[in-house]
Amino acid sequence: MSALTAAAPGAPVVDLDLAELRDDPYPAYAELRRTAPLAWVPSVGRHLLTRYEDIVHAEKLPEVFSSREKGSLLLRTVGPNLLREDDPEHRRLRAAAEPPTRPRQVRDLWAGAFERNAHALLDRIAGRGEADLIGDFAEPLAAANLAVVLGLRNASADDISDWSRAMMAANGNYADDPDIWLRAEGATRAIEEAVAEMAETARREPDGSVISSMVHAAEPVTLAEIQNNIKVIIGGGVNEPRDVFGVGAQALLRRPAVLDRVRADPGLWKRVFEETARWISPIGMYPRQLTQDYEIAGVGLPAGSRVALVIASGNRDESVFERADEFDIDRPQRPHLAFGGGPHFCMGAWVARHEVSALAWPLVFSRLKGLRLAEGAEDCTEGWVFRGLTSLNVTWQTS
């Protein structure tokens, strides 16, 4: 099945500027939901599906809205992988990789290492009285934790962070910048070498990690499959917890009354996590390709049509979430789309929930006394395929 790279007959055509989407995609998404919930966007080269119910509907039909998209940026970046496979191949690969990321395994195998990593990073900055909580804490924490879960004992947190940034830039490289592709190629080669070494070690000495789980899977998995899927996990496994941490921390620092409530009732950290992921979704969209003719949002799409399920837009759908543009931890509980749905529900969701809501936020706000946003800091949130704070400059009392 070849990919169709033009608007479906009858689909509205909407011109969107990629730079404006990077700056703030939400006004454009709101207009699309109102006037063109399925629209062809030439700058992206696909149809954007923006309403919550339509996205949920598409997720429930993987046999129609296939993950196996021709010419996918992710395929170009990392090669064949479970995110761009449908069942049964997707099920085989996920069954091999997923066990170490389940809630019980996170609690029993990884929570102790996560807490030690968080304290070590806070020890490093506590006496300074100021820091960028993204670059100095959230990103190195997510990277160090990910190295533990994956079993990459031969890679540093800096290695993981560098590789993740290079690949995530390529996964969103709709402008086809050649320098971005070059950096991604260097990162993927380095990951392949590191995984090959640790896969051989795990074959002799199983350690409960993702690499070890894949090496010893009931259904055989090749080394190339392990390498490609570790690349995918390194991408999302850094940016998702990092960006939820940063956005949520900033939201609380701007809302002292809410922060006081959460600190008084630690059970609310879970609500903060889910509302943050809904409000500014760390992954804003993912691609699908139709396997057959199908009508959705009032538009008939032919087989081969390329569609983006814009989960960041679905999470701001006013028909589902009242006052959807507001950050509100008390809103009625409705399932958000930040971790996807169906067979492709995010494998690392429980890892991210634990490391951010059970550890990172509580430790930061308890150890850094008088934490506040730095005066005059120009911290910005950017991105639309992936979205998060580029920095979070803060100060606190040191005595």
QUIFENMO-V915958 format. One record per residue. N is the residue number from 0. OMEGA is omega as a letter, one per 40 degrees, with the letter a starting at -180 (999 if undefined). Layout:
# QUIFENMO-V915958
n=N omega=OMEGA
n=N omega=OMEGA
This chain:
# QUIFENMO-V915958
n=0 omega=a
n=1 omega=i
n=2 omega=i
n=3 omega=a
n=4 omega=i
n=5 omega=a
n=6 omega=i
n=7 omega=i
n=8 omega=i
n=9 omega=i
n=10 omega=i
n=11 omega=i
n=12 omega=a
n=13 omega=i
n=14 omega=i
n=15 omega=i
n=16 omega=a
n=17 omega=i
n=18 omega=i
n=19 omega=i
n=20 omega=i
n=21 omega=a
n=22 omega=a
n=23 omega=a
n=24 omega=a
n=25 omega=i
n=26 omega=i
n=27 omega=i
n=28 omega=i
n=29 omega=i
n=30 omega=i
n=31 omega=i
n=32 omega=a
n=33 omega=a
n=34 omega=a
n=35 omega=a
n=36 omega=i
n=37 omega=a
n=38 omega=i
n=39 omega=i
n=40 omega=a
n=41 omega=a
n=42 omega=i
n=43 omega=i
n=44 omega=i
n=45 omega=i
n=46 omega=i
n=47 omega=i
n=48 omega=a
n=49 omega=a
n=50 omega=a
n=51 omega=a
n=52 omega=i
n=53 omega=i
n=54 omega=i
n=55 omega=i
n=56 omega=a
n=57 omega=a
n=58 omega=a
n=59 omega=a
n=60 omega=a
n=61 omega=i
n=62 omega=i
n=63 omega=i
n=64 omega=a
n=65 omega=i
n=66 omega=a
n=67 omega=a
n=68 omega=i
n=69 omega=i
n=70 omega=a
n=71 omega=i
n=72 omega=i
n=73 omega=i
n=74 omega=i
n=75 omega=a
n=76 omega=a
n=77 omega=a
n=78 omega=a
n=79 omega=a
n=80 omega=a
n=81 omega=i
n=82 omega=i
n=83 omega=i
n=84 omega=i
n=85 omega=i
n=86 omega=e
n=87 omega=a
n=88 omega=i
n=89 omega=a
n=90 omega=a
n=91 omega=a
n=92 omega=a
n=93 omega=i
n=94 omega=i
n=95 omega=a
n=96 omega=a
n=97 omega=a
n=98 omega=a
n=99 omega=a
n=100 omega=i
n=101 omega=a
n=102 omega=a
n=103 omega=i
n=104 omega=i
n=105 omega=a
n=106 omega=a
n=107 omega=a
n=108 omega=a
n=109 omega=a
n=110 omega=i
n=111 omega=i
n=112 omega=i
n=113 omega=a
n=114 omega=i
n=115 omega=i
n=116 omega=a
n=117 omega=i
n=118 omega=a
n=119 omega=i
n=120 omega=i
n=121 omega=i
n=122 omega=a
n=123 omega=a
n=124 omega=a
n=125 omega=a
n=126 omega=a
n=127 omega=a
n=128 omega=i
n=129 omega=i
n=130 omega=i
n=131 omega=a
n=132 omega=i
n=133 omega=a
n=134 omega=a
n=135 omega=a
n=136 omega=a
n=137 omega=a
n=138 omega=i
n=139 omega=i
n=140 omega=i
n=141 omega=a
n=142 omega=i
n=143 omega=i
n=144 omega=a
n=145 omega=i
n=146 omega=i
n=147 omega=a
n=148 omega=a
n=149 omega=a
n=150 omega=i
n=151 omega=a
n=152 omega=i
n=153 omega=i
n=154 omega=i
n=155 omega=i
n=156 omega=i
n=157 omega=i
n=158 omega=a
n=159 omega=a
n=160 omega=a
n=161 omega=i
n=162 omega=a
n=163 omega=a
n=164 omega=a
n=165 omega=a
n=166 omega=i
n=167 omega=i
n=168 omega=i
n=169 omega=a
n=170 omega=i
n=171 omega=a
n=172 omega=i
n=173 omega=i
n=174 omega=i
n=175 omega=i
n=176 omega=a
n=177 omega=i
n=178 omega=i
n=179 omega=i
n=180 omega=a
n=181 omega=i
n=182 omega=i
n=183 omega=i
n=184 omega=i
n=185 omega=i
n=186 omega=a
n=187 omega=i
n=188 omega=a
n=189 omega=i
n=190 omega=a
n=191 omega=i
n=192 omega=a
n=193 omega=a
n=194 omega=i
n=195 omega=a
n=196 omega=a
n=197 omega=i
n=198 omega=i
n=199 omega=i
n=200 omega=a
n=201 omega=i
n=202 omega=i
n=203 omega=a
n=204 omega=i
n=205 omega=a
n=206 omega=i
n=207 omega=a
n=208 omega=i
n=209 omega=i
n=210 omega=i
n=211 omega=i
n=212 omega=a
n=213 omega=i
n=214 omega=a
n=215 omega=a
n=216 omega=i
n=217 omega=i
n=218 omega=a
n=219 omega=i
n=220 omega=a
n=221 omega=i
n=222 omega=i
n=223 omega=i
n=224 omega=i
n=225 omega=a
n=226 omega=a
n=227 omega=a
n=228 omega=i
n=229 omega=i
n=230 omega=a
n=231 omega=a
n=232 omega=i
n=233 omega=i
n=234 omega=a
n=235 omega=a
n=236 omega=i
n=237 omega=a
n=238 omega=a
n=239 omega=i
n=240 omega=i
n=241 omega=a
n=242 omega=i
n=243 omega=i
n=244 omega=a
n=245 omega=a
n=246 omega=a
n=247 omega=i
n=248 omega=i
n=249 omega=i
n=250 omega=a
n=251 omega=i
n=252 omega=i
n=253 omega=a
n=254 omega=a
n=255 omega=a
n=256 omega=i
n=257 omega=i
n=258 omega=i
n=259 omega=i
n=260 omega=a
n=261 omega=i
n=262 omega=i
n=263 omega=a
n=264 omega=a
n=265 omega=i
n=266 omega=a
n=267 omega=i
n=268 omega=i
n=269 omega=i
n=270 omega=i
n=271 omega=a
n=272 omega=a
n=273 omega=i
n=274 omega=i
n=275 omega=a
n=276 omega=i
n=277 omega=a
n=278 omega=i
n=279 omega=a
n=280 omega=a
n=281 omega=i
n=282 omega=a
n=283 omega=a
n=284 omega=i
n=285 omega=a
n=286 omega=i
n=287 omega=i
n=288 omega=a
n=289 omega=i
n=290 omega=a
n=291 omega=i
n=292 omega=a
n=293 omega=i
n=294 omega=i
n=295 omega=a
n=296 omega=i
n=297 omega=a
n=298 omega=i
n=299 omega=a
n=300 omega=i
n=301 omega=i
n=302 omega=a
n=303 omega=i
n=304 omega=i
n=305 omega=a
n=306 omega=i
n=307 omega=i
n=308 omega=a
n=309 omega=a
n=310 omega=i
n=311 omega=i
n=312 omega=i
n=313 omega=i
n=314 omega=i
n=315 omega=a
n=316 omega=a
n=317 omega=i
n=318 omega=a
n=319 omega=a
n=320 omega=i
n=321 omega=a
n=322 omega=a
n=323 omega=a
n=324 omega=a
n=325 omega=i
n=326 omega=a
n=327 omega=a
n=328 omega=a
n=329 omega=a
n=330 omega=i
n=331 omega=a
n=332 omega=i
n=333 omega=a
n=334 omega=i
n=335 omega=a
n=336 omega=a
n=337 omega=i
n=338 omega=i
n=339 omega=a
n=340 omega=a
n=341 omega=a
n=342 omega=a
n=343 omega=i
n=344 omega=a
n=345 omega=a
n=346 omega=a
n=347 omega=a
n=348 omega=a
n=349 omega=i
n=350 omega=a
n=351 omega=a
n=352 omega=a
n=353 omega=a
n=354 omega=a
n=355 omega=a
n=356 omega=a
n=357 omega=a
n=358 omega=a
n=359 omega=a
n=360 omega=a
n=361 omega=a
n=362 omega=a
n=363 omega=a
n=364 omega=i
n=365 omega=a
n=366 omega=a
n=367 omega=a
n=368 omega=i
n=369 omega=a
n=370 omega=i
n=371 omega=i
n=372 omega=i
n=373 omega=i
n=374 omega=i
n=375 omega=a
n=376 omega=i
n=377 omega=i
n=378 omega=a
n=379 omega=i
n=380 omega=a
n=381 omega=i
n=382 omega=i
n=383 omega=i
n=384 omega=i
n=385 omega=a
n=386 omega=i
n=387 omega=i
n=388 omega=i
n=389 omega=i
n=390 omega=i
n=391 omega=a
n=392 omega=a
n=393 omega=i
n=394 omega=i
n=395 omega=a
n=396 omega=i
n=397 omega=i
n=398 omega=999
